[in-house]
Amino acid sequence: MTAVMMNSSSVSLKEVQEFDPKNDSADSLETQTTPTTTSITNEKIIVIGSGPVGMRFVKELLKRQPNAHVQLFGNEPFQPYNRVQLSAFLAGEVSRDEIDLSLPDEELHPNFKFTIATIKEINSEGQYVTDGRGDYYAFDRLVFATGARAHVPNIPGVEQTGVYTFRNLKDTEFLYARVTSARHVVVVGGGLLGLEAARALSRLNTKITLVQQGPRLMNRQLDERAGDMLQQQVEELGIRVITSSGVRSIHSADEVVQGRHSVTGVTTYNGEEIECDTVVLCAGIKPNVELARESKLKVANGIVVNDSLQTSEKNIYAIGECCEHQGETYGLVNPGLEQAAIAADVIAGGHSQYLGSLTISRLKVVGQKVYSMGEIAELSNRPFQSVVAFEDKKEGIYRKFVFYKGKIIGALAYGEWPELTRVQEAFKQGRTIYPWQLITFRLTGRLWVNEQSEDIINWPMESVVCQCNNVSQGELVHALAQGCQNQTELSAETGAGTVCGSCKPLLGQLVEQHSGETAEREKESGWMPVLIGSLIAVILAFLIAFQPEASVSDSVITQGWFEKIWNDGFWKQVTGFTLLGLTVIGLLMSLRKRMNWQWMGKFAYWRTAHTVLGMLCVAMLIFHTGFHLGVNLNQLLMINFLAVIGLGAGAGLVVALSHKLSARHAMTVRKTWTWLHILVTWPLPALLAAHILSVYYF
Ligand SMILES: Cc1cc2nc3c(=O)[nH]c(=O)nc-3n(C[C@H](O)[C@H](O)[C@H](O)COP(=O)(O)OP(=O)(O)OC[C@H]3O[C@@H](n4cnc5c(N)ncnc54)[C@H](O)[C@@H]3O)c2cc1C
């Protein structure tokens, strides 16, 4: 797993499936690279390849230098188009016009030129390129964005009529025409492309068989379980799936049509003969590196580039599927788009650096949402690595995480994933995932109880910020736009933060981000009694833990009142049952918040009452035990009691003082203490029951 870092900010991840190069919205990228003032207006820049990456590079460069002299070459006989949308086009979901990409505005960028021609030769010393017609074009800087082509496996019979690849618009148009007459299509390859081709081709009730050499569909992105689920979904579309077996040979009829034989069937590795009239090869890609190799640039699997995306020639760059960075070539569009923005910045005089891309796929495969990032399949064996999975069969949901030293190194989800943004964030930033989050995940399929991102500004508009009053992020942003100046006005306007107040740090964060300055955070209502109560509870809990145990006197006459209370059978029962009662009340009190029972009155009062109750509990504990920690079960119960009280008091202190912390910090600390308090409360009822049983029955 690698990460991209540029100008010390990192690339935010864009949805691959939702990528729309038509819309010039490289917004995440815009913020990462610093536009520079260095003028390159007189330099001639040539870009070879008008795929999504070449197009993004041009737009990024012209954004920085609107008058730059840029000439873009594409060798497909069309206006640049969105390759990612080809499967939707084949499936008849979008029209031809809808996949076209718009070229930069000629009036705004008078020095931009798009030429349809194949660049055949590069003279790096003379700094010019030659196209297929023999025309020369001089350059100061050259950018390779030549992408990749379909890999054609070496299968006997692959040259027959009726065998297609699926990479470009021409292929798609051929397939589009073919599908109306085809009776049975065999798709070779069960990766994303093969699946998309199979889905698109099945729309006219053509019989489809998908042959996958790997052990499961999308074997690089999915594990066994997700692969099974996907296969089931694909089969429900009427597509037959064969896994762990490739196509060994393609057969043809004896008769020759237009100088070639037509396909009649295939034989698989496991010996099955399948009759078919069409074969579609979706068996991977090959980077277009021949031109670079002939130009004496360093080439491995792709054109080798450094962190500035320069090739072995300083003024020649390579980006997208044709390039190789630190031994890595990418087969998805997003890394290429990230590289395009960085190369544009570097050429415009910036100092951005490319350190690699995170492989994150957000895909819609055969109508099903599938997310995959980092290491999922073929995991290496490391100490401190763990794998946790969750499945809800009824909802058709499956999620899995791979952790290494408490950080996400791989994640996978089949079906809806509301936490996706936050998971991506945590994955990208290498955030620590705590053990209790794993417990939550195993139980609910979520890592975070409130399903939100830590940075409120990144939340979707419809996400609920104030759970108590159901106030969304959109409403808060609207209120701020309407003129709310601070947190108090925001709360008054929207009602957010007026019940339990746990969203107040988020409101503070939003106000801060809106105003661009650190807002003074509002104090929690009732913060003073909570502060005092919590302090007293902490001191008392501390006393119990460290005060020497009260001694037992030899005679009843010398017994003091304190000893009478903790040592006398009757008073022991009184204090014991009072403690039990207080504990039950304390547990019930938390329902006010968890169930959002607004009819119970102001939450701030209940919180203060909860603090007082904590104080009473710890006092009662002293009367009940006389500072004795006990042994065995009793000792466990005491430790648990002290942990509940100590962590509860800690949570109280954090709540009372959260106005002193930064909004983000306050929220994290509050949540951590509150959840720790709740977690240690879980064993308490069982330990209490065991204690009562042991006293009365044994
Ligand atoms: C059907 C389909 C669906 C896909 N779906 C997804 C998806 O959902 N998500 C995803 O992340 N990726 C997807 N991809 C992959 C994605 O399209 C590629 O990652 C992306 O197109 C790479 O962009 P590129 O500009 O680097 O290369 P390309 O798109 O290959 O563009 C390179 C261009 O350069 C031209 N060229 C090459 N040599 C020369 C030359 N000498 N002179 C002039 N021009 C030249 C080529 O003809 C081509 O037009 C899909 C691909 C296909 C085919």
The ligand as an SDF file (V2000), in Angstrom:
LIG
                    3D

 53 58  0  0  0  0  0  0  0  0999 V2000
  -14.8520   -0.7230  -20.8920 C   0  0  0  0  0  0  0  0  0  0  0  0
  -13.9550   -0.1700  -19.8480 C   0  0  0  0  0  0  0  0  0  0  0  0
  -14.4540    0.1440  -18.6080 C   0  0  0  0  0  0  0  0  0  0  0  0
  -13.6160    0.6590  -17.6230 C   0  0  0  0  0  0  0  0  0  0  0  0
  -14.1460    0.9440  -16.4100 N   0  0  0  0  0  0  0  0  0  0  0  0
  -13.3420    1.4470  -15.4630 C   0  0  0  0  0  0  0  0  0  0  0  0
  -13.8620    1.7870  -14.1900 C   0  0  0  0  0  0  0  0  0  0  0  0
  -15.0300    1.6080  -13.9200 O   0  0  0  0  0  0  0  0  0  0  0  0
  -13.0070    2.3220  -13.2840 N   0  0  0  0  0  0  0  0  0  0  0  0
  -11.6890    2.5260  -13.5690 C   0  0  0  0  0  0  0  0  0  0  0  0
  -10.9630    3.0220  -12.7150 O   0  0  0  0  0  0  0  0  0  0  0  0
  -11.1700    2.2090  -14.7520 N   0  0  0  0  0  0  0  0  0  0  0  0
  -11.9570    1.6800  -15.7070 C   0  0  0  0  0  0  0  0  0  0  0  0
  -11.4340    1.3740  -16.9180 N   0  0  0  0  0  0  0  0  0  0  0  0
   -9.9900    1.6280  -17.1630 C   0  0  0  0  0  0  0  0  0  0  0  0
   -9.7930    3.0700  -17.5860 C   0  0  0  0  0  0  0  0  0  0  0  0
  -10.5230    3.3010  -18.7430 O   0  0  0  0  0  0  0  0  0  0  0  0
   -8.3290    3.3370  -17.7990 C   0  0  0  0  0  0  0  0  0  0  0  0
   -7.6900    3.2330  -16.5470 O   0  0  0  0  0  0  0  0  0  0  0  0
   -8.0890    4.7270  -18.3560 C   0  0  0  0  0  0  0  0  0  0  0  0
   -8.7110    4.8720  -19.5870 O   0  0  0  0  0  0  0  0  0  0  0  0
   -6.5780    4.9880  -18.5410 C   0  0  0  0  0  0  0  0  0  0  0  0
   -6.4320    6.2580  -19.0890 O   0  0  0  0  0  0  0  0  0  0  0  0
   -5.1660    6.6700  -19.9520 P   0  0  0  0  0  0  0  0  0  0  0  0
   -5.4690    8.0360  -20.4880 O   0  0  0  0  0  0  0  0  0  0  0  0
   -3.9330    6.4570  -19.1780 O   0  0  0  0  0  0  0  0  0  0  0  0
   -5.0890    5.6560  -21.1680 O   0  0  0  0  0  0  0  0  0  0  0  0
   -6.0940    5.3840  -22.3470 P   0  0  0  0  0  0  0  0  0  0  0  0
   -7.4690    5.5770  -21.9010 O   0  0  0  0  0  0  0  0  0  0  0  0
   -5.7210    4.0590  -22.8800 O   0  0  0  0  0  0  0  0  0  0  0  0
   -5.7680    6.5060  -23.4080 O   0  0  0  0  0  0  0  0  0  0  0  0
   -4.5780    6.5250  -24.1640 C   0  0  0  0  0  0  0  0  0  0  0  0
   -4.8610    7.1180  -25.5260 C   0  0  0  0  0  0  0  0  0  0  0  0
   -3.6210    7.3500  -26.1760 O   0  0  0  0  0  0  0  0  0  0  0  0
   -3.7470    6.9360  -27.5210 C   0  0  0  0  0  0  0  0  0  0  0  0
   -2.4050    6.6780  -28.0730 N   0  0  0  0  0  0  0  0  0  0  0  0
   -1.5950    5.6560  -27.7680 C   0  0  0  0  0  0  0  0  0  0  0  0
   -0.4600    5.7420  -28.4830 N   0  0  0  0  0  0  0  0  0  0  0  0
   -0.5630    6.8580  -29.2340 C   0  0  0  0  0  0  0  0  0  0  0  0
    0.2890    7.4770  -30.2010 C   0  0  0  0  0  0  0  0  0  0  0  0
    1.4670    6.9820  -30.5120 N   0  0  0  0  0  0  0  0  0  0  0  0
   -0.1380    8.6040  -30.7910 N   0  0  0  0  0  0  0  0  0  0  0  0
   -1.3380    9.1500  -30.4850 C   0  0  0  0  0  0  0  0  0  0  0  0
   -2.1820    8.5910  -29.5930 N   0  0  0  0  0  0  0  0  0  0  0  0
   -1.8000    7.4560  -28.9840 C   0  0  0  0  0  0  0  0  0  0  0  0
   -4.6180    5.7050  -27.4070 C   0  0  0  0  0  0  0  0  0  0  0  0
   -5.1910    5.3580  -28.6330 O   0  0  0  0  0  0  0  0  0  0  0  0
   -5.6490    6.1910  -26.4290 C   0  0  0  0  0  0  0  0  0  0  0  0
   -6.6560    6.9010  -27.0610 O   0  0  0  0  0  0  0  0  0  0  0  0
  -12.2440    0.8550  -17.9090 C   0  0  0  0  0  0  0  0  0  0  0  0
  -11.7300    0.5340  -19.1670 C   0  0  0  0  0  0  0  0  0  0  0  0
  -12.5740    0.0300  -20.1310 C   0  0  0  0  0  0  0  0  0  0  0  0
  -12.0100   -0.3280  -21.4750 C   0  0  0  0  0  0  0  0  0  0  0  0
  1  2  1  0
  2  3  1  0
  2 52  2  0
  3  4  2  0
  4  5  1  0
  4 50  1  0
  5  6  2  0
  6  7  1  0
  6 13  1  0
  7  8  2  0
  7  9  1  0
  9 10  1  0
 10 11  2  0
 10 12  1  0
 12 13  2  0
 13 14  1  0
 14 15  1  0
 14 50  1  0
 15 16  1  0
 16 17  1  0
 16 18  1  0
 18 19  1  0
 18 20  1  0
 20 21  1  0
 20 22  1  0
 22 23  1  0
 23 24  1  0
 24 25  2  0
 24 26  1  0
 24 27  1  0
 27 28  1  0
 28 29  2  0
 28 30  1  0
 28 31  1  0
 31 32  1  0
 32 33  1  0
 33 34  1  0
 33 48  1  0
 34 35  1  0
 35 36  1  0
 35 46  1  0
 36 37  1  0
 36 45  1  0
 37 38  2  0
 38 39  1  0
 39 40  1  0
 39 45  2  0
 40 41  1  0
 40 42  2  0
 42 43  1  0
 43 44  2  0
 44 45  1  0
 46 47  1  0
 46 48  1  0
 48 49  1  0
 50 51  2  0
 51 52  1  0
 52 53  1  0
M  END
$$$$
